[in-house]
Amino acid sequence: MDIAREVGRAGFTGLYVEANPLSPMSLREAQSAVPEATFVDAGVVGPPPSGGASPTHLMLSGAAAEQAAALWAGTAVTPRVVGTEPGAASAAKSAYALYNKGKAALAVLAFQLAEKHGVTDALVAQQVRADAGSLRDPQLPEQLRAVAWRWGPEFDELADTLDDAGLEGDAARALRQVWTKLT
């Protein structure tokens, strides 16, 4: 929001891509902060682009989403237009983040619980199950400490997005606490 306000105060009139997954309310605030700009909602899914096995997708929505997508043509980032209305890209990113980072939060809790009871090896042994990929590495909680500071606020926006959709925002608020305690 601070950057959007600063850009708006500068009178920017070009293409403004808001690439943070925002709740509908925050997205409206960001869009109104840059009234002279052509606003595009965006959300990044995946790791920083490296050309590796896991691609980086840039979800885009808004009237100028196709124009924004063209800026990433031929790069290591794969643009994906998901709608013509701002909010669709944030929703697509948020839905994936809820699943992906939510399961990571649950894995962190599982490892913490197993450690408290001295049964980490028994938990890790479950990695052979098709649904237990997040349980392969007991160092996962420590590894995620490095990103917990930014995943927490993302879960605040996610909770507001769920609330706005009439869904259970408290689930995201509870998972946010996992990230809060890791920082």
C-alpha positions as CSV (number, residue, x, y, z in Angstrom):
1,M,0.0,0.0,0.0
2,D,2.8,2.4,0.8
3,I,4.3,1.9,-2.7
4,A,1.0,2.3,-4.4
5,R,0.3,5.6,-2.5
6,E,3.8,6.9,-3.3
7,V,3.4,6.0,-7.0
8,G,-0.1,7.7,-7.0
9,R,1.2,10.8,-5.4
10,A,3.9,11.0,-8.1
11,G,1.1,11.2,-10.7
12,F,2.0,8.0,-12.4
13,T,-0.1,7.4,-15.6
14,G,1.4,4.2,-16.9
15,L,0.7,0.5,-16.4
16,Y,0.7,-0.3,-12.7
17,V,1.0,-4.0,-11.8
18,E,0.2,-4.8,-8.2
19,A,1.8,-8.2,-7.7
20,N,1.0,-8.8,-4.1
21,P,-2.0,-11.1,-3.4
22,L,-4.4,-8.7,-1.7
23,S,-7.8,-9.1,-0.2
24,P,-10.6,-7.4,-2.1
25,M,-10.6,-4.5,0.3
26,S,-6.8,-4.0,0.1
27,L,-7.0,-4.3,-3.7
28,R,-9.6,-1.6,-3.9
29,E,-7.4,0.6,-1.7
30,A,-4.3,-0.1,-3.9
31,Q,-6.3,0.7,-7.1
32,S,-7.7,3.9,-5.7
33,A,-4.2,5.0,-4.6
34,V,-3.1,5.1,-8.3
35,P,-6.1,6.7,-9.9
36,E,-4.3,7.9,-13.1
37,A,-2.6,4.6,-13.7
38,T,-3.8,1.6,-15.7
39,F,-4.2,-1.0,-12.9
40,V,-3.4,-4.7,-13.2
41,D,-3.9,-7.2,-10.4
42,A,-1.2,-9.9,-10.2
43,G,0.0,-12.7,-8.1
44,V,3.2,-14.7,-8.3
45,V,3.0,-18.5,-7.9
46,G,6.3,-20.4,-7.6
47,P,9.9,-19.7,-6.8
48,P,12.0,-17.0,-8.2
49,P,12.5,-17.8,-11.9
50,S,15.5,-20.0,-12.5
51,G,14.5,-22.1,-15.5
52,G,14.3,-25.2,-13.2
53,A,11.6,-27.8,-12.9
54,S,9.2,-25.6,-11.0
55,P,7.9,-22.8,-13.2
56,T,7.1,-19.3,-12.0
57,H,3.6,-18.2,-13.0
58,L,2.4,-14.6,-12.9
59,M,-1.4,-14.5,-12.5
60,L,-2.8,-11.4,-14.1
61,S,-6.3,-9.8,-14.2
62,G,-7.8,-6.5,-15.1
63,A,-8.7,-4.7,-18.3
64,A,-5.0,-4.4,-19.3
65,A,-4.0,-8.0,-18.2
66,E,-3.1,-9.0,-21.8
67,Q,-0.9,-5.9,-22.1
68,A,0.9,-6.7,-18.9
69,A,1.3,-10.4,-20.0
70,A,3.1,-9.3,-23.1
71,L,5.8,-7.7,-21.0
72,W,6.8,-11.1,-19.7
73,A,6.7,-12.9,-23.0
74,G,9.9,-14.8,-23.7
75,T,11.1,-14.6,-20.1
76,A,11.5,-17.2,-17.4
77,V,8.2,-16.1,-15.9
78,T,5.0,-17.5,-17.4
79,P,2.2,-15.0,-17.5
80,R,-1.3,-16.3,-17.1
81,V,-4.3,-14.0,-17.6
82,V,-7.1,-15.3,-15.3
83,G,-9.7,-12.6,-15.7
84,T,-10.7,-9.2,-16.8
85,E,-11.6,-7.9,-13.4
86,P,-9.0,-6.9,-10.8
87,G,-9.2,-9.4,-8.0
88,A,-9.2,-12.6,-10.0
89,A,-5.3,-12.8,-10.0
90,S,-5.2,-12.2,-6.3
91,A,-7.8,-14.8,-5.7
92,A,-6.0,-17.4,-7.9
93,K,-2.7,-16.7,-6.0
94,S,-4.5,-16.8,-2.7
95,A,-6.3,-20.1,-3.4
96,Y,-3.0,-21.7,-4.3
97,A,-1.2,-20.1,-1.3
98,L,-3.9,-21.4,1.1
99,Y,-3.3,-24.9,-0.2
100,N,0.4,-24.9,-0.6
101,K,1.5,-22.8,2.4
102,G,-1.4,-24.1,4.5
103,K,-0.2,-27.7,4.1
104,A,3.3,-26.4,5.0
105,A,1.9,-24.8,8.2
106,L,0.3,-28.1,9.1
107,A,3.5,-30.0,8.4
108,V,5.4,-27.6,10.7
109,L,2.8,-28.2,13.5
110,A,3.1,-32.0,12.9
111,F,6.9,-31.8,13.2
112,Q,6.6,-29.7,16.4
113,L,4.1,-32.1,17.9
114,A,6.2,-35.1,17.0
115,E,9.3,-33.5,18.4
116,K,7.6,-32.7,21.7
117,H,6.7,-36.4,22.1
118,G,10.0,-37.8,20.7
119,V,8.3,-39.5,17.7
120,T,9.8,-37.5,14.8
121,D,11.2,-40.7,13.2
122,A,7.7,-42.2,13.3
123,L,6.3,-39.2,11.5
124,V,9.0,-39.0,8.9
125,A,8.4,-42.7,8.2
126,Q,5.0,-41.8,6.9
127,Q,6.6,-40.0,3.9
128,V,6.1,-43.2,1.9
129,R,2.4,-42.4,1.8
130,A,1.3,-40.7,-1.4
131,D,-0.3,-37.9,0.6
132,A,2.6,-37.2,2.9
133,G,5.2,-35.4,0.7
134,S,5.5,-32.5,3.2
135,L,6.7,-34.9,5.9
136,R,10.0,-35.9,4.1
137,D,12.2,-33.4,5.9
138,P,12.1,-32.9,9.7
139,Q,14.1,-29.7,9.1
140,L,11.1,-28.2,7.4
141,P,10.1,-25.9,10.3
142,E,13.7,-24.5,10.5
143,Q,13.8,-24.0,6.7
144,L,10.5,-22.2,6.7
145,R,11.6,-19.8,9.4
146,A,13.3,-17.8,6.6
147,V,10.0,-17.0,4.9
148,A,7.6,-17.0,7.8
149,W,8.0,-13.2,8.2
150,R,6.4,-12.6,4.8
151,W,4.0,-15.6,4.8
152,G,2.3,-14.4,7.9
153,P,1.0,-11.1,6.4
154,E,-0.1,-13.0,3.3
155,F,-2.3,-15.2,5.5
156,D,-3.9,-12.0,6.9
157,E,-4.9,-11.0,3.4
158,L,-6.0,-14.6,2.7
159,A,-8.2,-14.5,5.8
160,D,-9.9,-11.3,4.6
161,T,-10.3,-12.8,1.1
162,L,-12.0,-15.9,2.6
163,D,-14.3,-13.7,4.7
164,D,-15.2,-11.6,1.7
165,A,-16.2,-14.8,-0.1
166,G,-18.3,-15.9,2.8
167,L,-15.9,-18.7,3.6
168,E,-13.9,-19.6,6.8
169,G,-11.3,-16.8,7.2
170,D,-10.6,-18.1,10.8
171,A,-8.8,-21.1,9.3
172,A,-6.3,-18.8,7.6
173,R,-6.0,-16.8,10.8
174,A,-5.2,-19.9,12.8
175,L,-2.5,-21.0,10.3
176,R,-1.1,-17.5,10.3
177,Q,-0.2,-18.1,14.0
178,V,2.2,-20.9,12.8
179,W,4.2,-18.3,10.8
180,T,4.0,-15.8,13.7
181,K,5.6,-18.3,16.1
182,L,8.3,-19.3,13.6
183,T,9.6,-15.7,13.3
